[in-house]
Amino acid sequence: MKTIGHGYYWNDLEVGFTFRTLNRTITESDLVGFINTTGMLEMIFIDQTFVHEGGIKGRVVPAALPYALMEGLLCQTVQQMTGLALLEIEKKVLKPTLVGDTIHSEVEVMAIKPTSRGNRAVVTTMNNIVNQRGDTVISYKAVRMMAGRAPGSKSDR
């Protein structure tokens, strides 16, 4: 019987495979909870009257927040029960993200390198976080260790 919500094994993926996540709107509660949890109590995040030098209008959120939200969506779907470790991140913040923005990730598998043992592989993806205006706000390369399908089992995808 198929388990609903199970992620992809590395051997279910192929280089060039692309997908997008569901949308997620960033709320004021997300911002407040995140900055209180992380201690990122900078004026730009906690003072609504703070004047941004760049003329940004709206409540700016730490770039770590949209990144964490999108990683959460990936953990709940693509990597559920198959993601073993996050090995490396190379991240570029391209534009600010604001409270009220709706974001999603567009992901492409760039490389798959099976390990010599353990039925695992190192999988590299390019992840672009895109807002409701179609702007890429964060672009990051992620390198992860992923579990493989048990020998002899068939993909149900």
Beta strands, then each sheet from edge to edge (+ up, - down):
strand 1: 18-20
strand 2: 24-25
strand 3: 83-93
strand 4: 102-114
strand 5: 120-131
strand 6: 136-147
sheet 1: 1+ 4- 2+
sheet 2: 1+ 4- 5+ 6- 3+
end
